[in-house]
Amino acid sequence: MSSKNLTREVLKISWPMIISELAESLYSVVDTYFVSRLGTEALAAVGIGSYLSWLSFVIVVLFSTGVLVYVSQSYGASEIRKARRCQGILW
């Protein structure tokens, strides 16, 4: 597989996550803009809330990525029963 094809495949797979992250960033900027008019305490609360939201997302991704790798490897090795059992952890 050439480098150009690999780049194209990675972008094809990752575009939903890219759009999601861009939307989350835009949401935070717009939130900050509107709340900044309410004062420093309100702005600090939004900042802390945004950080806690990001932190919880990172924790969820940390565990789900490992499970998804395990499921993918099991499925690739035609061990469907093992993949389904591990999928039960996510759902």
ZIJODA-V613570 format. One record per helix or strand of 3 or more residues. SS is the DSSP state (H for helix, E for strand). FROM is the first residue (numbers start at 1). LEN is the number of residues. Records with the same first field share a line. If there is no record, write none. Layout:
SS=FROM-LEN ; FROM-LEN
//
This chain:
H=3-36 ; 40-37 ; 80-11
//
